Amino acid sequence: MNSNNRLFSSFLVSAVFILYISSGWLFSSSYAQTDSIKIHMITNKGAVVLYLYPETPIHQQNFINLVEKRFYEGVLFHRVMKDFMAQAGDPNSKNELYTGSLGKNSEGESIPAEFKPKFFHKKGALAAARQPDNINPAKSSSGSQFYIVQGKVHTKDQLQNMEARINAQKEGDAIKMFLQKEENVEYLNF
């Protein structure tokens, strides 16, 4: 790993991951399936609180298992992109002598996709990393890599402007497709 990457990646998970349910400590998987799991992650840049929701039970249990095994202790955030995300979980990042590319390896098997429309990429969201769709059409997740969305907070006006631009583009595309059909040629000759 180059020195810039090692220096930047010194943002590591000290993995003092502490699991909570309500006000109780959790070090086993005996919890009510309706509860969100609250995890305190301590890094050398500060503490972060993560929530694992019961609507994604396979991902939730996998993350808990890795925390309980202390897998994340010493893992680096190997990919940090301003206003986008911070990614960690490559087992090779624990080895400071490792010189290969980080982000390609995972602990354990991939996990089936559990997309839920109510959870989307907003600032602070925790998500499982995965390979792109052209490589991974099933959209399965890495067994250990995760990322935290940094994102940018937009005003309501900015969101409405983006929505208007997207809708105008879709409308233009629909009109273009309509006019390209042979049976609609007469609309071009008005």
C-alpha atoms as an extended CHARMM CRD file, in Angstrom:
* protein
*
       190  EXT
         1         1  MET       CA              0.0000000000        0.0000000000        0.0000000000  PROA      1               0.0000000000
         2         2  ASN       CA              1.4570000000        3.3950000000       -0.8550000000  PROA      2               0.0000000000
         3         3  SER       CA              2.2760000000        5.7650000000        1.9990000000  PROA      3               0.0000000000
         4         4  ASN       CA             -0.5280000000        8.2090000000        1.0940000000  PROA      4               0.0000000000
         5         5  ASN       CA             -3.0750000000        5.4170000000        1.1870000000  PROA      5               0.0000000000
         6         6  ARG       CA             -1.7090000000        4.1060000000        4.5090000000  PROA      6               0.0000000000
         7         7  LEU       CA             -1.6830000000        7.6190000000        5.9710000000  PROA      7               0.0000000000
         8         8  PHE       CA             -5.1820000000        8.4220000000        4.7200000000  PROA      8               0.0000000000
         9         9  SER       CA             -6.3840000000        4.9880000000        5.6680000000  PROA      9               0.0000000000
        10        10  SER       CA             -5.1730000000        5.4500000000        9.1980000000  PROA      10              0.0000000000
        11        11  PHE       CA             -8.8470000000        6.2180000000        9.7100000000  PROA      11              0.0000000000
        12        12  LEU       CA             -9.3170000000        2.7730000000       11.1170000000  PROA      12              0.0000000000
        13        13  VAL       CA            -11.9500000000        0.9430000000       12.9990000000  PROA      13              0.0000000000
        14        14  SER       CA            -10.5310000000        0.4200000000       16.4450000000  PROA      14              0.0000000000
        15        15  ALA       CA            -13.4560000000       -1.9260000000       16.5800000000  PROA      15              0.0000000000
        16        16  VAL       CA            -14.5820000000       -1.1760000000       19.9580000000  PROA      16              0.0000000000
        17        17  PHE       CA            -17.8970000000       -2.1140000000       18.4240000000  PROA      17              0.0000000000
        18        18  ILE       CA            -20.3980000000       -2.1550000000       21.2230000000  PROA      18              0.0000000000
        19        19  LEU       CA            -23.8130000000       -3.5490000000       20.4700000000  PROA      19              0.0000000000
        20        20  TYR       CA            -26.8560000000       -2.2020000000       22.2360000000  PROA      20              0.0000000000
        21        21  ILE       CA            -30.5250000000       -3.0300000000       22.2230000000  PROA      21              0.0000000000
        22        22  SER       CA            -32.3920000000       -0.2740000000       23.9670000000  PROA      22              0.0000000000
        23        23  SER       CA            -30.2100000000        0.2410000000       27.0280000000  PROA      23              0.0000000000
        24        24  GLY       CA            -28.8250000000       -3.3010000000       27.2930000000  PROA      24              0.0000000000
        25        25  TRP       CA            -25.4840000000       -4.6580000000       26.1160000000  PROA      25              0.0000000000
        26        26  LEU       CA            -25.5710000000       -7.3330000000       23.4790000000  PROA      26              0.0000000000
        27        27  PHE       CA            -22.8590000000       -9.8940000000       22.9310000000  PROA      27              0.0000000000
        28        28  SER       CA            -25.0460000000      -12.6840000000       21.5910000000  PROA      28              0.0000000000
        29        29  SER       CA            -27.6870000000      -12.9860000000       18.9300000000  PROA      29              0.0000000000
        30        30  SER       CA            -30.5890000000      -13.3330000000       21.3520000000  PROA      30              0.0000000000
        31        31  TYR       CA            -32.6620000000      -10.2960000000       20.5030000000  PROA      31              0.0000000000
        32        32  ALA       CA            -36.1530000000       -9.5380000000       19.3220000000  PROA      32              0.0000000000
        33        33  GLN       CA            -36.3310000000       -9.4790000000       15.5180000000  PROA      33              0.0000000000
        34        34  THR       CA            -38.3770000000       -6.2730000000       15.6370000000  PROA      34              0.0000000000
        35        35  ASP       CA            -35.6000000000       -4.2600000000       17.2800000000  PROA      35              0.0000000000
        36        36  SER       CA            -33.0330000000       -2.1260000000       15.5570000000  PROA      36              0.0000000000
        37        37  ILE       CA            -29.5150000000       -2.8880000000       16.6630000000  PROA      37              0.0000000000
        38        38  LYS       CA            -27.4410000000        0.1070000000       17.7040000000  PROA      38              0.0000000000
        39        39  ILE       CA            -23.6870000000       -0.2250000000       17.2940000000  PROA      39              0.0000000000
        40        40  HSD       CA            -21.1000000000        2.1970000000       18.6120000000  PROA      40              0.0000000000
        41        41  MET       CA            -18.0440000000        2.1200000000       16.3780000000  PROA      41              0.0000000000
        42        42  ILE       CA            -14.9530000000        3.8490000000       17.6850000000  PROA      42              0.0000000000
        43        43  THR       CA            -12.3120000000        4.9280000000       15.1880000000  PROA      43              0.0000000000
        44        44  ASN       CA             -9.1670000000        7.0000000000       15.5340000000  PROA      44              0.0000000000
        45        45  LYS       CA            -11.2000000000        9.9050000000       14.0840000000  PROA      45              0.0000000000
        46        46  GLY       CA            -14.0500000000        9.6440000000       16.5930000000  PROA      46              0.0000000000
        47        47  ALA       CA            -17.1170000000        7.6080000000       17.4110000000  PROA      47              0.0000000000
        48        48  VAL       CA            -19.9450000000        6.6810000000       15.0510000000  PROA      48              0.0000000000
        49        49  VAL       CA            -23.3280000000        5.2090000000       15.8970000000  PROA      49              0.0000000000
        50        50  LEU       CA            -24.6160000000        2.6570000000       13.3840000000  PROA      50              0.0000000000
        51        51  TYR       CA            -28.1170000000        1.1860000000       13.2250000000  PROA      51              0.0000000000
        52        52  LEU       CA            -28.9330000000       -2.2310000000       11.7980000000  PROA      52              0.0000000000
        53        53  TYR       CA            -32.5950000000       -2.6370000000       10.9310000000  PROA      53              0.0000000000
        54        54  PRO       CA            -34.6070000000       -5.8660000000       11.2090000000  PROA      54              0.0000000000
        55        55  GLU       CA            -35.9530000000       -5.4070000000        7.6540000000  PROA      55              0.0000000000
        56        56  THR       CA            -32.5710000000       -6.6650000000        6.3970000000  PROA      56              0.0000000000
        57        57  PRO       CA            -32.1450000000       -9.6870000000        8.7070000000  PROA      57              0.0000000000
        58        58  ILE       CA            -29.4110000000      -11.5000000000        6.7540000000  PROA      58              0.0000000000
        59        59  HSD       CA            -27.2010000000       -8.3990000000        6.6070000000  PROA      59              0.0000000000
        60        60  GLN       CA            -28.0070000000       -7.5280000000       10.2150000000  PROA      60              0.0000000000
        61        61  GLN       CA            -27.0350000000      -10.9660000000       11.5390000000  PROA      61              0.0000000000
        62        62  ASN       CA            -23.9070000000      -11.1060000000        9.3620000000  PROA      62              0.0000000000
        63        63  PHE       CA            -22.6990000000       -7.7460000000       10.6900000000  PROA      63              0.0000000000
        64        64  ILE       CA            -23.4210000000       -8.7700000000       14.2810000000  PROA      64              0.0000000000
        65        65  ASN       CA            -21.5070000000      -12.0340000000       13.7920000000  PROA      65              0.0000000000
        66        66  LEU       CA            -18.4820000000      -10.1680000000       12.4290000000  PROA      66              0.0000000000
        67        67  VAL       CA            -18.5710000000       -7.6860000000       15.3150000000  PROA      67              0.0000000000
        68        68  GLU       CA            -18.8550000000      -10.4770000000       17.8650000000  PROA      68              0.0000000000
        69        69  LYS       CA            -15.9000000000      -12.2810000000       16.2210000000  PROA      69              0.0000000000
        70        70  ARG       CA            -14.0070000000       -8.9580000000       16.4820000000  PROA      70              0.0000000000
        71        71  PHE       CA            -13.3610000000       -9.1340000000       12.7420000000  PROA      71              0.0000000000
        72        72  TYR       CA            -13.4240000000       -5.3450000000       12.3410000000  PROA      72              0.0000000000
        73        73  GLU       CA            -10.6860000000       -4.6890000000       14.9180000000  PROA      73              0.0000000000
        74        74  GLY       CA             -7.8710000000       -2.9370000000       13.0720000000  PROA      74              0.0000000000
        75        75  VAL       CA             -9.6910000000       -2.7930000000        9.7330000000  PROA      75              0.0000000000
        76        76  LEU       CA             -9.0120000000        0.3790000000        7.7380000000  PROA      76              0.0000000000
        77        77  PHE       CA            -11.4440000000        2.6110000000        5.9180000000  PROA      77              0.0000000000
        78        78  HSD       CA             -9.6200000000        1.8990000000        2.6720000000  PROA      78              0.0000000000
        79        79  ARG       CA            -11.8180000000        3.9670000000        0.3630000000  PROA      79              0.0000000000
        80        80  VAL       CA            -12.8840000000        7.4320000000        1.4860000000  PROA      80              0.0000000000
        81        81  MET       CA            -14.4110000000        9.8020000000       -1.0500000000  PROA      81              0.0000000000
        82        82  LYS       CA            -15.4310000000       13.2870000000        0.1000000000  PROA      82              0.0000000000
        83        83  ASP       CA            -19.1820000000       13.9410000000       -0.1390000000  PROA      83              0.0000000000
        84        84  PHE       CA            -19.7360000000       10.3360000000       -1.2550000000  PROA      84              0.0000000000
        85        85  MET       CA            -18.8130000000        7.5670000000        1.1780000000  PROA      85              0.0000000000
        86        86  ALA       CA            -16.2740000000        5.8650000000        3.4510000000  PROA      86              0.0000000000
        87        87  GLN       CA            -15.7510000000        2.1160000000        2.9200000000  PROA      87              0.0000000000
        88        88  ALA       CA            -14.1680000000       -0.5080000000        5.1890000000  PROA      88              0.0000000000
        89        89  GLY       CA            -14.1400000000       -4.2550000000        5.7260000000  PROA      89              0.0000000000
        90        90  ASP       CA            -11.3950000000       -5.6500000000        3.4900000000  PROA      90              0.0000000000
        91        91  PRO       CA             -9.5590000000       -8.2180000000        5.6570000000  PROA      91              0.0000000000
        92        92  ASN       CA             -6.2490000000       -7.3630000000        3.9420000000  PROA      92              0.0000000000
        93        93  SER       CA             -6.3990000000       -3.8430000000        5.3850000000  PROA      93              0.0000000000
        94        94  LYS       CA             -5.4310000000       -5.2410000000        8.8120000000  PROA      94              0.0000000000
        95        95  ASN       CA             -2.0210000000       -6.2270000000        7.4680000000  PROA      95              0.0000000000
        96        96  GLU       CA              0.2040000000       -3.1820000000        7.2120000000  PROA      96              0.0000000000
        97        97  LEU       CA              2.6750000000       -5.1920000000        5.1010000000  PROA      97              0.0000000000
        98        98  TYR       CA             -0.0070000000       -5.8790000000        2.4590000000  PROA      98              0.0000000000
        99        99  THR       CA              0.8820000000       -4.0220000000       -0.7500000000  PROA      99              0.0000000000
       100       100  GLY       CA             -2.0090000000       -5.0420000000       -3.0270000000  PROA      100             0.0000000000
       101       101  SER       CA             -5.1830000000       -3.1500000000       -3.8130000000  PROA      101             0.0000000000
       102       102  LEU       CA             -7.7130000000       -2.9730000000       -1.0270000000  PROA      102             0.0000000000
       103       103  GLY       CA            -11.4280000000       -3.4280000000       -1.5650000000  PROA      103             0.0000000000
       104       104  LYS       CA            -11.2770000000       -6.6890000000       -3.4880000000  PROA      104             0.0000000000
       105       105  ASN       CA            -11.4870000000       -9.1740000000       -0.6210000000  PROA      105             0.0000000000
       106       106  SER       CA            -14.1210000000      -10.0630000000        1.9000000000  PROA      106             0.0000000000
       107       107  GLU       CA            -14.5510000000      -12.1620000000        5.0010000000  PROA      107             0.0000000000
       108       108  GLY       CA            -17.0700000000      -14.8980000000        4.3990000000  PROA      108             0.0000000000
       109       109  GLU       CA            -19.4550000000      -15.5500000000        1.5540000000  PROA      109             0.0000000000
       110       110  SER       CA            -21.4750000000      -12.9540000000       -0.3390000000  PROA      110             0.0000000000
       111       111  ILE       CA            -24.9310000000      -12.1440000000        1.0140000000  PROA      111             0.0000000000
       112       112  PRO       CA            -28.1580000000      -12.1460000000       -1.0260000000  PROA      112             0.0000000000
       113       113  ALA       CA            -29.5640000000       -8.6930000000       -1.8150000000  PROA      113             0.0000000000
       114       114  GLU       CA            -32.0850000000       -7.2730000000        0.6610000000  PROA      114             0.0000000000
       115       115  PHE       CA            -33.0850000000       -3.9760000000       -0.9820000000  PROA      115             0.0000000000
       116       116  LYS       CA            -35.9390000000       -2.1680000000        0.7600000000  PROA      116             0.0000000000
       117       117  PRO       CA            -37.5060000000        0.9230000000       -0.8830000000  PROA      117             0.0000000000
       118       118  LYS       CA            -37.8200000000        2.7800000000        2.4210000000  PROA      118             0.0000000000
       119       119  PHE       CA            -34.0340000000        2.6650000000        2.9170000000  PROA      119             0.0000000000
       120       120  PHE       CA            -32.1020000000        4.7890000000        0.4600000000  PROA      120             0.0000000000
       121       121  HSD       CA            -28.6730000000        6.3760000000        0.1950000000  PROA      121             0.0000000000
       122       122  LYS       CA            -28.9000000000        9.4260000000        2.3450000000  PROA      122             0.0000000000
       123       123  LYS       CA            -26.2110000000       11.0270000000        4.4470000000  PROA      123             0.0000000000
       124       124  GLY       CA            -25.3280000000        8.7070000000        7.3150000000  PROA      124             0.0000000000
       125       125  ALA       CA            -26.7960000000        5.5400000000        5.7910000000  PROA      125             0.0000000000
       126       126  LEU       CA            -24.9150000000        2.2970000000        6.4030000000  PROA      126             0.0000000000
       127       127  ALA       CA            -24.8410000000       -0.1060000000        3.4550000000  PROA      127             0.0000000000
       128       128  ALA       CA            -23.1090000000       -3.2990000000        2.3750000000  PROA      128             0.0000000000
       129       129  ALA       CA            -20.5810000000       -2.9380000000       -0.4250000000  PROA      129             0.0000000000
       130       130  ARG       CA            -20.9950000000       -4.9790000000       -3.6040000000  PROA      130             0.0000000000
       131       131  GLN       CA            -19.5540000000       -5.4230000000       -7.0620000000  PROA      131             0.0000000000
       132       132  PRO       CA            -21.1320000000       -3.5200000000      -10.0100000000  PROA      132             0.0000000000
       133       133  ASP       CA            -24.2130000000       -4.9970000000      -11.7310000000  PROA      133             0.0000000000
       134       134  ASN       CA            -22.2840000000       -6.0460000000      -14.8580000000  PROA      134             0.0000000000
       135       135  ILE       CA            -20.1260000000       -8.3350000000      -12.6730000000  PROA      135             0.0000000000
       136       136  ASN       CA            -22.7670000000       -9.1050000000      -10.0570000000  PROA      136             0.0000000000
       137       137  PRO       CA            -26.2410000000       -9.2530000000      -11.6740000000  PROA      137             0.0000000000
       138       138  ALA       CA            -27.7190000000      -10.8040000000       -8.5010000000  PROA      138             0.0000000000
       139       139  LYS       CA            -26.5880000000       -7.6470000000       -6.6280000000  PROA      139             0.0000000000
       140       140  SER       CA            -25.2990000000       -9.7420000000       -3.7320000000  PROA      140             0.0000000000
       141       141  SER       CA            -23.3380000000       -7.9600000000       -1.0180000000  PROA      141             0.0000000000
       142       142  SER       CA            -19.8070000000       -8.4140000000        0.2270000000  PROA      142             0.0000000000
       143       143  GLY       CA            -19.5090000000      -10.6670000000        3.2570000000  PROA      143             0.0000000000
       144       144  SER       CA            -17.7010000000       -8.0030000000        5.2990000000  PROA      144             0.0000000000
       145       145  GLN       CA            -17.2760000000       -4.7380000000        3.4200000000  PROA      145             0.0000000000
       146       146  PHE       CA            -19.5930000000       -1.8690000000        4.2580000000  PROA      146             0.0000000000
       147       147  TYR       CA            -19.7500000000        1.8270000000        3.6290000000  PROA      147             0.0000000000
       148       148  ILE       CA            -21.2210000000        4.8770000000        5.2820000000  PROA      148             0.0000000000
       149       149  VAL       CA            -22.7980000000        7.4030000000        2.9440000000  PROA      149             0.0000000000
       150       150  GLN       CA            -21.3500000000       10.8660000000        3.4510000000  PROA      150             0.0000000000
       151       151  GLY       CA            -23.4300000000       12.5260000000        0.8020000000  PROA      151             0.0000000000
       152       152  LYS       CA            -24.4790000000       16.0840000000        0.4610000000  PROA      152             0.0000000000
       153       153  VAL       CA            -27.5330000000       17.5550000000        2.1100000000  PROA      153             0.0000000000
       154       154  HSD       CA            -29.7420000000       19.2770000000       -0.4580000000  PROA      154             0.0000000000
       155       155  THR       CA            -32.3850000000       21.9330000000        0.1420000000  PROA      155             0.0000000000
       156       156  LYS       CA            -35.9740000000       21.3030000000       -0.9090000000  PROA      156             0.0000000000
       157       157  ASP       CA            -35.5140000000       23.7590000000       -3.8210000000  PROA      157             0.0000000000
       158       158  GLN       CA            -32.3970000000       21.9190000000       -5.0240000000  PROA      158             0.0000000000
       159       159  LEU       CA            -34.2350000000       18.5900000000       -4.9190000000  PROA      159             0.0000000000
       160       160  GLN       CA            -37.2140000000       20.0490000000       -6.8220000000  PROA      160             0.0000000000
       161       161  ASN       CA            -34.8700000000       21.4880000000       -9.4800000000  PROA      161             0.0000000000
       162       162  MET       CA            -33.1210000000       18.1140000000       -9.8730000000  PROA      162             0.0000000000
       163       163  GLU       CA            -36.4810000000       16.3620000000      -10.1260000000  PROA      163             0.0000000000
       164       164  ALA       CA            -37.6870000000       18.8550000000      -12.7670000000  PROA      164             0.0000000000
       165       165  ARG       CA            -34.5120000000       18.3190000000      -14.8570000000  PROA      165             0.0000000000
       166       166  ILE       CA            -34.8420000000       14.5370000000      -14.6340000000  PROA      166             0.0000000000
       167       167  ASN       CA            -38.5320000000       14.6590000000      -15.5520000000  PROA      167             0.0000000000
       168       168  ALA       CA            -37.8640000000       16.9980000000      -18.4970000000  PROA      168             0.0000000000
       169       169  GLN       CA            -35.1720000000       14.6050000000      -19.7570000000  PROA      169             0.0000000000
       170       170  LYS       CA            -37.5350000000       11.6230000000      -19.4320000000  PROA      170             0.0000000000
       171       171  GLU       CA            -40.2930000000       13.5400000000      -21.2320000000  PROA      171             0.0000000000
       172       172  GLY       CA            -37.9010000000       14.4810000000      -24.0580000000  PROA      172             0.0000000000
       173       173  ASP       CA            -36.7510000000       10.8640000000      -24.3680000000  PROA      173             0.0000000000
       174       174  ALA       CA            -40.3660000000        9.6150000000      -24.4800000000  PROA      174             0.0000000000
       175       175  ILE       CA            -41.2810000000       12.1200000000      -27.2310000000  PROA      175             0.0000000000
       176       176  LYS       CA            -38.1720000000       11.1660000000      -29.2040000000  PROA      176             0.0000000000
       177       177  MET       CA            -39.0330000000        7.4490000000      -28.9660000000  PROA      177             0.0000000000
       178       178  PHE       CA            -42.6310000000        8.1850000000      -29.9950000000  PROA      178             0.0000000000
       179       179  LEU       CA            -41.5610000000       10.1860000000      -33.0450000000  PROA      179             0.0000000000
       180       180  GLN       CA            -39.0420000000        7.5440000000      -34.1300000000  PROA      180             0.0000000000
       181       181  LYS       CA            -41.7780000000        4.9470000000      -34.5690000000  PROA      181             0.0000000000
       182       182  GLU       CA            -42.8120000000        4.5560000000      -38.1860000000  PROA      182             0.0000000000
       183       183  GLU       CA            -46.5330000000        4.7900000000      -37.4210000000  PROA      183             0.0000000000
       184       184  ASN       CA            -45.9950000000        8.2560000000      -35.8600000000  PROA      184             0.0000000000
       185       185  VAL       CA            -44.1430000000        9.8860000000      -38.7840000000  PROA      185             0.0000000000
       186       186  GLU       CA            -47.2390000000       11.9780000000      -39.5880000000  PROA      186             0.0000000000
       187       187  TYR       CA            -46.6450000000       13.9640000000      -36.3820000000  PROA      187             0.0000000000
       188       188  LEU       CA            -43.3610000000       15.2420000000      -37.8300000000  PROA      188             0.0000000000
       189       189  ASN       CA            -45.1320000000       16.7570000000      -40.8590000000  PROA      189             0.0000000000
       190       190  PHE       CA            -47.4060000000       19.3420000000      -39.3070000000  PROA      190             0.0000000000
